[in-house]
Structures are given as C-alpha cells and as structure tokens.
C-alpha cells in the first residue's frame, strides 16, 4: 500500500487522495442534483406555473454528475486504488 492510501474501517475500500477527492466531487454533484429536484418538487407542490425553470439547471447538473462519475470510475480503472 502506498503512503497516500487510507483505510477507513475494516471493510471500506482503499482510496488514494485523488480517488477520495473524485468520489467526494461525485457526491457533491449528486447532492446538487437532488437539491434542484427537491426545489422543483416544492415549486410544483406550491402551484408555481414557472416550475419548468428548473429543467435546464437539472439538465446541466445531471451532466456534471455524469462527468464526475466517469472521472472517478476512470481513475479507479487506471489507478486501481479501490479495494474490495
């Protein structure tokens, strides 16, 4: 194991710092997308006739999430820093 590898718990995957950073970035993108969906849902519940204004934001956030996911997966494949 490299000195940059970390283990959190006995059964948790092992990630290098970059892998952990990319996973956190992916998580942040998922969180942002969920917040936008929640905001749109609240707007619909409140009868907001302009609730479709979230559609473009959701589309862009989904693209960001996909990009972050594939950056993370590409890193794992190339670097091999995930155990289990």
Phi and psi in degrees as GROMACS dihedral restraints (atoms count N, CA, C in turn):
[ dihedral_restraints ]
;  ai    aj    ak    al  type     phi  dphi    fc
    3     4     5     6     1   -69.1    20    10
    4     5     6     7     1   159.0    20    10
    6     7     8     9     1   -67.7    20    10
    7     8     9    10     1   -20.3    20    10
    9    10    11    12     1   -82.5    20    10
   10    11    12    13     1    -9.9    20    10
   12    13    14    15     1   -76.0    20    10
   13    14    15    16     1   149.3    20    10
   15    16    17    18     1  -132.2    20    10
   16    17    18    19     1   150.0    20    10
   18    19    20    21     1  -125.3    20    10
   19    20    21    22     1   125.5    20    10
   21    22    23    24     1  -117.2    20    10
   22    23    24    25     1   101.1    20    10
   24    25    26    27     1    91.1    20    10
   25    26    27    28     1   167.6    20    10
   27    28    29    30     1   -80.4    20    10
   28    29    30    31     1   -28.4    20    10
   30    31    32    33     1  -111.9    20    10
   31    32    33    34     1     8.2    20    10
   33    34    35    36     1   -77.1    20    10
   34    35    36    37     1   148.3    20    10
   36    37    38    39     1   -62.0    20    10
   37    38    39    40     1   157.0    20    10
   39    40    41    42     1  -100.7    20    10
   40    41    42    43     1   126.6    20    10
   42    43    44    45     1  -127.7    20    10
   43    44    45    46     1   146.1    20    10
   45    46    47    48     1   -78.5    20    10
   46    47    48    49     1   172.4    20    10
   48    49    50    51     1   -59.3    20    10
   49    50    51    52     1   -41.0    20    10
   51    52    53    54     1   -65.7    20    10
   52    53    54    55     1   -42.1    20    10
   54    55    56    57     1   -61.6    20    10
   55    56    57    58     1   -42.9    20    10
   57    58    59    60     1   -64.0    20    10
   58    59    60    61     1   -41.4    20    10
   60    61    62    63     1   -62.3    20    10
   61    62    63    64     1   -44.3    20    10
   63    64    65    66     1   -66.0    20    10
   64    65    66    67     1   -36.9    20    10
   66    67    68    69     1   -66.3    20    10
   67    68    69    70     1   -41.2    20    10
   69    70    71    72     1   -64.3    20    10
   70    71    72    73     1   -39.5    20    10
   72    73    74    75     1   -62.3    20    10
   73    74    75    76     1   -43.9    20    10
   75    76    77    78     1   -60.1    20    10
   76    77    78    79     1   -45.9    20    10
   78    79    80    81     1   -60.1    20    10
   79    80    81    82     1   -41.0    20    10
   81    82    83    84     1   -63.0    20    10
   82    83    84    85     1   -39.9    20    10
   84    85    86    87     1   -66.4    20    10
   85    86    87    88     1   -41.1    20    10
   87    88    89    90     1   -61.5    20    10
   88    89    90    91     1   -44.4    20    10
   90    91    92    93     1   -60.8    20    10
   91    92    93    94     1   -44.6    20    10
   93    94    95    96     1   -61.9    20    10
   94    95    96    97     1   -42.6    20    10
   96    97    98    99     1   -62.5    20    10
   97    98    99   100     1   -43.6    20    10
   99   100   101   102     1   -62.9    20    10
  100   101   102   103     1   -38.6    20    10
  102   103   104   105     1   -63.4    20    10
  103   104   105   106     1   -41.4    20    10
  105   106   107   108     1   -65.3    20    10
  106   107   108   109     1   -42.2    20    10
  108   109   110   111     1   -61.7    20    10
  109   110   111   112     1   -41.3    20    10
  111   112   113   114     1   -63.8    20    10
  112   113   114   115     1   -43.4    20    10
  114   115   116   117     1   -62.7    20    10
  115   116   117   118     1   -40.1    20    10
  117   118   119   120     1   -66.4    20    10
  118   119   120   121     1   -40.6    20    10
  120   121   122   123     1   -60.1    20    10
  121   122   123   124     1   -45.1    20    10
  123   124   125   126     1   -62.1    20    10
  124   125   126   127     1   -41.3    20    10
  126   127   128   129     1   -61.7    20    10
  127   128   129   130     1   -42.8    20    10
  129   130   131   132     1   -63.4    20    10
  130   131   132   133     1   -46.1    20    10
  132   133   134   135     1   -59.0    20    10
  133   134   135   136     1   -33.2    20    10
  135   136   137   138     1   -86.6    20    10
  136   137   138   139     1     4.0    20    10
  138   139   140   141     1    74.0    20    10
  139   140   141   142     1    22.2    20    10
  141   142   143   144     1   -65.9    20    10
  142   143   144   145     1   116.1    20    10
  144   145   146   147     1   -74.9    20    10
  145   146   147   148     1   -10.4    20    10
  147   148   149   150     1  -106.6    20    10
  148   149   150   151     1    26.5    20    10
  150   151   152   153     1   -67.5    20    10
  151   152   153   154     1   -15.9    20    10
  153   154   155   156     1   -73.0    20    10
  154   155   156   157     1    -5.0    20    10
  156   157   158   159     1   -63.3    20    10
  157   158   159   160     1   -18.0    20    10
  159   160   161   162     1   -80.3    20    10
  160   161   162   163     1   -16.7    20    10
  162   163   164   165     1   -58.1    20    10
  163   164   165   166     1   -46.9    20    10
  165   166   167   168     1   -66.3    20    10
  166   167   168   169     1   -40.6    20    10
  168   169   170   171     1   -62.5    20    10
  169   170   171   172     1   -41.0    20    10
  171   172   173   174     1   -65.8    20    10
  172   173   174   175     1   -40.9    20    10
  174   175   176   177     1   -60.4    20    10
  175   176   177   178     1   -47.8    20    10
  177   178   179   180     1   -64.8    20    10
  178   179   180   181     1   -42.8    20    10
  180   181   182   183     1   -63.7    20    10
  181   182   183   184     1   -36.5    20    10
  183   184   185   186     1   -67.1    20    10
  184   185   186   187     1   -39.0    20    10
  186   187   188   189     1   -63.1    20    10
  187   188   189   190     1   -42.1    20    10
  189   190   191   192     1   -61.4    20    10
  190   191   192   193     1   -42.2    20    10
  192   193   194   195     1   -62.8    20    10
  193   194   195   196     1   -44.7    20    10
  195   196   197   198     1   -62.5    20    10
  196   197   198   199     1   -43.7    20    10
  198   199   200   201     1   -61.3    20    10
  199   200   201   202     1   -45.6    20    10
  201   202   203   204     1   -64.4    20    10
  202   203   204   205     1   -39.7    20    10
  204   205   206   207     1   -62.2    20    10
  205   206   207   208     1   -46.2    20    10
  207   208   209   210     1   -73.6    20    10
  208   209   210   211     1   -29.2    20    10
  210   211   212   213     1   -62.9    20    10
  211   212   213   214     1   -43.7    20    10
  213   214   215   216     1   -63.7    20    10
  214   215   216   217     1   -49.3    20    10
  216   217   218   219     1   -63.6    20    10
  217   218   219   220     1   -39.3    20    10
  219   220   221   222     1   -63.0    20    10
  220   221   222   223     1   -40.8    20    10
  222   223   224   225     1   -62.3    20    10
  223   224   225   226     1   -46.2    20    10
  225   226   227   228     1   -60.3    20    10
  226   227   228   229     1   -42.1    20    10
  228   229   230   231     1   -66.3    20    10
  229   230   231   232     1   -44.0    20    10
  231   232   233   234     1   -76.6    20    10
  232   233   234   235     1   -36.7    20    10
  234   235   236   237     1   -97.2    20    10
  235   236   237   238     1   -30.1    20    10
  237   238   239   240     1    65.0    20    10
  238   239   240   241     1    35.3    20    10
  240   241   242   243     1   -92.8    20    10
  241   242   243   244     1     5.7    20    10
  243   244   245   246     1  -102.0    20    10
  244   245   246   247     1   125.8    20    10
  246   247   248   249     1   -88.1    20    10
  247   248   249   250     1  -167.8    20    10
